[in-house]
Amino acid sequence: MFFYADAVYQQLASGSHDAGDPDLTADWQQFAQQNSTPIIVCPAATDRRLPEGWESSASFEVSGLAEFMELAAAADRVVSFGGP
């Protein structure tokens, strides 16, 4: 999984989300663990959206698009949600 744009907010530690926003961090972690899938978040999107000193949840790896592309090339399928 590769999270970019506003999806990088999902890496915030549980309890760090704004009131009214769903806290799906544990759900993503569970999905990743059950499917042996790494969760990669875009470092540029993270830097633009999250303040210095933010606390990331375990299981989320800040890494670039190049790593995602390597994993996607080796995968039997790639699914994308959102976008234009």
C-alpha positions, 0 to 999 in steps of 0.5 A: 500500500502506498499512501500519498496526498491527504492519505498520509494522515492515516499514519498518525498514531491512534488518538491523534486525529481531529474530532469527527474524523474516523480513526482508521489507523488500527484498521489499516495496520490489521489489514496490512498484517493479515495480508503481509503487505507493507504500508508505505507513505510518501515522505514529500506528502508527509512533510507538507501536511504533518507538523514537525514532531508528529508521531507515526504509528508502527507499521507505517514506513515513510519511503519514496515512490521508487520503492512502491514502484518496485513492489508494484512491478513485482505484484500480480495486480495494483489497485488504486482508490481515488484520484481524478 
